[in-house]
Amino acid sequence: MAGGGVSEDGDVGFQIAPMVDVVFVLLLFFMASAGSQVIEMELNISLPSGRSANALGSVPTTPIIIDIMPDGKVQMNNKVYDTPTSKELPELKAWLKETIAKFGDKDPVILRPDPQTKHDRVMDVLNAASAAGVTKLSFS
């Protein structure tokens, strides 16, 4: 036999080794796929009821967002509070006190200073919020 299973008269002989390899690959494939069958089981979980949040007594919170501009302006909802040079911020402090008196302090106050805002102005707003009784304050 010369060269790879071909006889001298051009007849290709039957090769058993590749067939055994194919059978082993198929056997491994079917064994692996049989082992990954999904077994269904019953889960004991309780799903939430269809009651609304208001029926449960909880009202979603609405954050109070205070923007601090680079020039020192302090605004909420496009309304400017106090002058850019006011250190005490009496209008902002009064509005925050009034809001806390009406609705409580459940609504968080979020400060959004511009990256160019001076730190002194941010401290002025923090002091006004503290004087108004704000307890939930964060930065954005």
For each residue, the residues with C-beta under 8 A, 3 or more apart:
1: 5 6 7 8 13
2: 6 8
3: 6
4:
5: 1 12 13 15
6: 1 2 3 10 11 12 13
7: 1 10 11 12 13
8: 1 2
9:
10: 6 7
11: 6 7
12: 5 6 7
13: 1 5 6 7
14:
15: 5 18 19
16: 19 20
17: 20 21
18: 15 21 22
19: 15 16 22 23
20: 16 17 23 24
21: 17 18 24 25
22: 18 19 25 26
23: 19 20 26 27
24: 20 21 27 28
25: 21 22 28 29
26: 22 23 29 30
27: 23 24 30 31
28: 24 25 31 32
29: 25 26 32 33
30: 26 27 33 34
31: 27 28 34 35
32: 28 29 35 36
33: 29 30 36
34: 30 31 37
35: 31 32
36: 32 33
37: 34
38:
39:
40:
41:
42:
43:
44:
45:
46:
47:
48:
49:
50:
51: 55 56
52: 55 56
53: 56 58 59 60
54: 57 58 59
55: 51 52
56: 51 52 53
57: 54
58: 53 54
59: 53 54
60: 53
61: 106 107 108
62: 107
63: 107 108 109 110
64: 76 96 99 107 108 109 110
65: 76 110 112 140
66: 74 75 76 92 109 110 111 112 125 129
67: 74 75 76 112 113 114
68: 72 73 74 111 112 113 114 117 121 122 125
69: 72 73 74 75 84 114 117
70: 114 116 117 118
71: 84
72: 68 69 84 85 117 118 121
73: 68 69 80 84
74: 66 67 68 69 80 81 82 89 92 121 125
75: 66 67 69 78 79 80 81
76: 64 65 66 67 79 81 95
77:
78: 75
79: 75 76
80: 73 74 75
81: 74 75 76 89 91 92 95
82: 74 86 89 90 91 92
83: 86
84: 69 71 72 73
85: 72
86: 82 83 89 90 124
87: 124
88: 93 124 128
89: 74 81 82 86 92 93 124 125 127 128
90: 82 86 93 94
91: 81 82 94 95
92: 66 74 81 82 89 95 96 125 128 129 132
93: 88 89 90 96 97 128 129 131 132
94: 90 91 97 98 132
95: 76 81 91 92 98 99
96: 64 92 93 99 100 109 128 129 132 133 134
97: 93 94 100 101 132 133
98: 94 95 101 102
99: 64 95 96 102 103 107
100: 96 97 103 104 105 132 133 134
101: 97 98
102: 98 99
103: 99 100 106 107
104: 100 107
105: 100 133 134 135 136
106: 61 103 136
107: 61 62 63 64 99 103 104 136
108: 61 63 64 136 137 138
109: 63 64 66 96 129 134 136 137 138
110: 63 64 65 66 137 138 139 140
111: 66 68 122 125 126 129 137 138 139 140
112: 65 66 67 68 139 140
113: 67 68 117 121 122 125 139
114: 67 68 69 70 117
115:
116: 70
117: 68 69 70 72 113 114 121 122
118: 70 72 121 122
119: 122 123
120: 123 124
121: 68 72 74 113 117 118 124 125
122: 68 111 113 117 118 119 125 126
123: 119 120 126 127
124: 86 87 88 89 120 121 127 128
125: 66 68 74 89 92 111 113 121 122 128 129
126: 111 122 123 129 130 137
127: 89 123 124 130 131
128: 88 89 92 93 96 124 125 131 132
129: 66 92 93 96 109 111 125 126 132 134 137
130: 126 127 133 134
131: 93 127 128
132: 92 93 94 96 97 100 128 129
133: 96 97 100 105 130
134: 96 100 105 109 129 130 137
135: 105
136: 105 106 107 108 109
137: 108 109 110 111 126 129 134
138: 108 109 110 111
139: 110 111 112 113
140: 65 110 111 112
